[in-house]
Amino acid sequence: MKHEPFDALQQRLGVCFNRAKLLRQAFTHTSYVNEHKSGSTQDNERLEFLGDAVLQLLVSEYLYLTHPLRPEGELTRMRASIVCEPSFARFAEVLELGKHVLLGRGEEQLGGRQRPALLADLFESFIGAMYLDGGLERVRTFLEGRVFPLIDDEEHLPVKDFKSKLQERAQHRAFGPIEYGIEEERGPAHDREFVIKVSIGGEPWGTGVGRTKKEAEQRAAAEAWRRLSAEEKNEK
């Protein structure tokens, strides 16, 4: 696939990077770096780390300001439903970021351009690069114009926060503490897969598999939630 120039991306999204190299790094996947052994080529993983922190802050600020009557617990649950892989992947899809990412041949053939985990990471790295290039206000303006309209109603949040829901139910029924543990890590570093087990009161209740620990934990919590719901239904 022929990649569109990054200036076309900037024009379409209404952004302007001062450091073109930083923007290119945000769209450089590890598989591309592995196939282009050059000391000057850097992947986007460090930018993902930074972007996640920036998004945590600005989403928290947005929710705090737009929902002045909601208590801390509700705001925390709303944030968890936004700052997560499924939401980030959705934002990347809406912004059409996937068509610009630089991939290795193998990742391209495996359909990496449409893979949710890759798209979520790409969104984070893009935000991280924007922060480094233009500061917090630049990112805030971009999110207000392009991303926050997608989440302006709790009913339209793209994912349920099963971890919070499971925590509430376990506390309500005094089941004991909830613990998440890594059972297994599979695959190469650029395509890692995690297997997470969730235990309640020391008893296993669910297992989840995901490209990130957060995703696997949510899936494990969803399985435990469904099991608890089924048991409660049978008790009635």
N, C-alpha and C positions, 0 to 999 in steps of 0.2 A: 504494500500500500504506500502510495506517495504521500508524505507528510505535508500538510499545509504550512506555509511560513508562519512563524510566531507573530509577525506583524499583523497578519490577517486575524489571528486569535485576539490580539489586543484590540484591534479595531472593532471586532464583533462584540467583545465584552465591554468596550468602553474603558479600557485601562491602558496605561502607558508606563512601561518599565524603563527606568533609567539604566539598569544593568541587565543587558540582554543575556549575558552569560548565566545570571541567576535564574532567569525565567527558563532558559533551556535546561538547567539542572533540575528544576522542579518537574520537568516532563521526561526526565531520563530514568528509565527503569533499570534495576540491577542487571537484568538479562542483557540489556544493550551494552552496558559497561563491560560485562564479561566477554562479549564478542568483539569489543573494540578496546583492546588493551592499550590505553593511552593514559599517561599520568595526568593529563589535563581534563579528562572526562570523569565527572563525579555523578553518582546516582542521587536520587532524591530522598533517601531514607532519613538523613539528618533533618531535612526540611519538613518531613512528615512529623517528626517529634516536636519541632517548634510550632508548626501549624496547629497541631492538636491543642497545645497550651493556649495559643491565641484564640482559638475557637471556643475553648472552655470559658475564657474570660468574657469574650464579647457576646456569646449566647447567654451567659449568666446575666450580664448587664442588660441585654435586650429584654429578657423575661422579667427581670426586676422592675424595669421601667414601664413595661407594657401591661403588667399584671399587678398593680399596686395593692390589691386586696387579698392576693393569694398567699397562704402561709409558706414557710420555708420548705416543708415536706412536699407540697405540691410543686413548687418551683424546682426542687431537686429531681422529682420524677419527670417533669417536662423536659428538663435539660438532658436527662439520661436518654430520653426518646429522640433527642435531636443530635447530641454529640455521641454518635455511634456509627458503626460501619454501614448499616442499611440506609441511614439518612444521608451520610456523606456520599455514598454511591449514587443515590438518587439525585443529589445536587450536581454531581459530576455529569450525570446523564443529561440533565436539563441544560447545563452549560456546554454540553458537547465537548468535554475535555478529552475524552478517550481518543478522538480522531487525531490528536496532536502528540500523544505519548510516543516516545522512542522506545521500541521493544527489540529484543533479540529475535532471531528467526524462529526459534523453538517456541517462545512465548507467544509470538504472533500466530503461529500455526495452531496453538492450543486455544486460541480465542481470547487471549489475555486482554485484548482491547475492550471486551465486554464483561470481563470478570469483576463482580462487585467488590471484592477485596482490593483489587488493583485500582479500581476507580475511586474507592474511598481513600486509599493512600494518596492517590493523585490529587484529590481535592485538598487534603491536608498539606501536601507539599506546595501546592499552588498558593495557598493562604500563607504558609510560612515564608515563601519567597516574596510575596507581596508585602508582608510585614517588614522584612529586612530591607526591601527596596524603598518603601515609602512610609513606613511607620504605622502605628495603630489606627490613626484617623483614616488613612487610605483604606485599610481593611474594613473598618467600620462602615465607611461610605459604600464600599462595594457590597458588603453583606446586606446593608439596608436596601440597596437598589435591586440586587439580584437573587438573594437567598432568603432573607427574612420574610418576604411576601409569600414564600412557599410554606411557611410555618406559622402564619399569623392566626391560625385557629387550631386549638388543641385537637379537634376532631380530625384534622388532616395530617396529624403527625404520622409518618410512614411506618413506625414500628412500636410495638408494645414493649414497655419496660418490665419484663417478667421478673427480673431480679428484685425490683422494688415491690412488686405485687406479691412475690413469694415471701419476702421478708415480713411484710405486713400480715400475711396469713399465718405464718409460723409464730409470730409474736402473739397474735390474737388467740391462737390455740395453745400457746405455751409449749411448743414442740421442742424448744431448745435452740442452740445456736446453729446458724447456717455456715457451712464451710465449703469453699471451692478448691479443688486440688487438680493439678495436672497429672493425668494418667499416662499420657503419651505425647510425644512430638514427632511428627512425620514429615518427610520431604526435605528438599534442599533449602538453604537459607532464604533464597528469593521466592520460594513457594511453600512456606512452612504451613503445616496443619496441626492444630492443637486438639487434643481430646481431654475434656474437663469433666470431672465427676463432682456432683453437688451432694453433700450430706447434710441431713437435718437431725440434730440431736445425736450425732454419731452414726446414723443409719443412712445408707445410700438411697437417694431418691431419683436421680436422673443423671444422664450423660449427654454431653453435647460436643459436636465437632465443628470447628470453624477455622478460618484463615488467620484469625487473631484470637487472643485470649478472651477479649471482651465478647466477641461473637460466640465463641464456644460456651462461655459462661451463660450468656442469654439463652442459648438453646438448651443447655442443661437445666436452667431454671424453668424454661417453658415446659420441658418434659415433667419435671417435678410438680409444677403447677397443675398440669393435666391429671397426673396421678392423684394428687390431693383432691382435685375437683371430683374425680370419679369415685373416690372413697367416700367423700361427703355425700354424694348423690346416693350411694348404696346404703349409707347409714340412715337415710330418711325413709 
